[in-house]
Amino acid sequence: MKGGRSKGETKKPESRLAVSKRSAAAGSKKPAKKVKAEKDPNKPKRPASAFFVFMEDFRKTYKEKHPNNKSVAVVGKAGGDKWKSMSEADKAPYVAKAEKRKVDYEKTMLAYNNKKEADEKDVVEEEESDKSKSEVHDDDEDDEDESGEEDDDDE
């Protein structure tokens, strides 16, 4: 039986092919893209963390010392290394600034959410009033059709 295949051997590769076809067909389907909700341009931006507050100052001092450096990555790397080497006492002023910004952000978000809820409430009330008007109007039309006129089919 050199070189020849029995029936059992030929069926095994076919079953493997069938499985691979199914998996290939399932793998070729692309998942549906999720629709992103539109961002509100009036929504307040989140406050910077203590590290980013530190980086604002660090970038200025780094540019003064290295005016020829154009790489953002180098500045970020140097800032990260310095931040890691700083003690908690050195980080304290930046943490305090970040906390102050966070409190301000929470106040503005509260005002933003209250305004947004009020706007949504107004829109819902307008829709309900329009809907009730159309329902009343539809009921009047239905009453005219049911005014007691009989069909001529009973003759």
VOKE-470736 format. One line per 10 residues: number of its first residue (from 1); their letters; for each residue x, y, z of C-alpha. Coordinates in steps of 0.25 Angstrom, whole numbers, plus 5000, padded with zeros to 4 digits. Layout:
<atoms>
NUM	a	X:Y:Z; ...;
</atoms>
This chain:
<atoms>
1	mkggrskget	5000:5000:5000; 5011:5010:4997; 5006:5022:4991; 4991:5018:4992; 4981:5023:5001; 4970:5016:5008; 4956:5022:5009; 4958:5025:5023; 4970:5033:5021; 4963:5042:5011;
11	kkpesrlavs	4951:5045:5019; 4960:5050:5031; 4966:5062:5023; 4952:5065:5017; 4946:5066:5031; 4958:5075:5035; 4955:5084:5023; 4941:5085:5026; 4944:5090:5040; 4954:5100:5035;
21	krsaaagskk	4944:5105:5025; 4934:5108:5036; 4945:5114:5045; 4950:5122:5033; 4936:5127:5029; 4933:5131:5044; 4946:5138:5045; 4944:5146:5032; 4931:5153:5038; 4935:5166:5043;
31	pakkvkaekd	4928:5171:5056; 4918:5182:5054; 4924:5196:5057; 4919:5202:5069; 4913:5216:5067; 4920:5226:5076; 4911:5236:5083; 4914:5250:5079; 4922:5258:5088; 4916:5271:5094;
41	pnkpkrpasa	4926:5282:5091; 4920:5290:5103; 4924:5279:5113; 4935:5283:5123; 4948:5276:5121; 4954:5267:5132; 4964:5273:5141; 4979:5269:5139; 4985:5260:5149; 4997:5264:5158;
51	ffvfmedfrk	5007:5258:5148; 5001:5267:5137; 5001:5279:5145; 5016:5276:5148; 5019:5274:5133; 5013:5288:5130; 5024:5294:5139; 5035:5284:5135; 5033:5286:5120; 5036:5301:5122;
61	tykekhpnnk	5049:5299:5129; 5053:5287:5120; 5051:5296:5108; 5060:5307:5114; 5071:5297:5117; 5070:5290:5104; 5065:5300:5093; 5069:5291:5081; 5061:5279:5086; 5049:5277:5077;
71	svavvgkagg	5045:5263:5082; 5033:5262:5090; 5036:5248:5094; 5050:5252:5100; 5043:5263:5109; 5032:5253:5113; 5043:5243:5117; 5051:5253:5125; 5039:5258:5132; 5034:5244:5136;
81	dkwksmsead	5048:5240:5141; 5049:5253:5149; 5034:5251:5155; 5038:5237:5159; 5050:5242:5166; 5043:5253:5174; 5038:5251:5188; 5024:5252:5193; 5028:5266:5199; 5033:5271:5185;
91	kapyvakaek	5020:5266:5179; 5011:5272:5189; 5009:5286:5182; 5005:5279:5169; 4996:5270:5176; 4989:5282:5183; 4988:5289:5170; 4982:5276:5164; 4972:5275:5175; 4968:5290:5173;
101	rkvdyektml	4965:5287:5159; 4957:5275:5162; 4948:5283:5172; 4946:5293:5161; 4943:5283:5151; 4933:5276:5160; 4926:5289:5162; 4925:5292:5147; 4920:5278:5144; 4909:5280:5154;
111	aynnkkeade	4905:5292:5147; 4906:5286:5133; 4898:5274:5137; 4887:5283:5144; 4886:5291:5131; 4886:5279:5122; 4875:5272:5131; 4867:5285:5130; 4868:5286:5115; 4864:5271:5113;
121	kdvveeeesd	4852:5273:5122; 4848:5285:5113; 4849:5276:5101; 4841:5265:5107; 4830:5275:5111; 4829:5281:5097; 4828:5267:5091; 4817:5263:5101; 4809:5275:5098; 4811:5273:5083;
131	ksksevhddd	4807:5259:5085; 4795:5262:5093; 4790:5272:5083; 4791:5262:5071; 4784:5252:5079; 4772:5261:5082; 4772:5265:5068; 4772:5250:5063; 4760:5247:5073; 4752:5258:5067;
141	eddedesgee	4754:5252:5053; 4750:5238:5058; 4737:5244:5064; 4732:5249:5051; 4734:5236:5045; 4726:5229:5055; 4714:5240:5055; 4704:5229:5054; 4703:5228:5038; 4699:5214:5034;
151	dddde	4705:5206:5023; 4697:5204:5011; 4701:5189:5010; 4689:5184:5018; 4679:5187:5007;
</atoms>
